[in-house]
Amino acid sequence: WRGQPTNKCQCNDGFTGPHCLAVDHYDDTPGVYDMKKKMSLFDHPRAFMWNTDMVIFAGILGGIFVGVLITKMGQRVDARRKGYTPVGPGESTRPANRGPPQFEDLIVTGRSI
């Protein structure tokens, strides 16, 4: 009884297996093995592709950034030429010879303090 059998039966359409009892179909729902496999979006990342709209948008944003940067640097240069020094953080714009705030200096807003 060793070896291949000499007579093989032919299964009808839609059945498979040694005795043609298993239904031949593909299961749409995932099995236990597929459910236990850890899948992530980062397993197979796609290559990043630039499209025309993204290039135009990035160019506009870069142009605005460079324009604001040049404008601010120009304002600073003009202020230094005129003899003004910009007030840095921690420096006060209040005159040094003035004393502590008086009652007239306070603003009443109608809210309790």
Beta strands, then each sheet from edge to edge (+ up, - down):
strand 1: 15-16
strand 2: 22-23
sheet 1: 1+ 2-
end
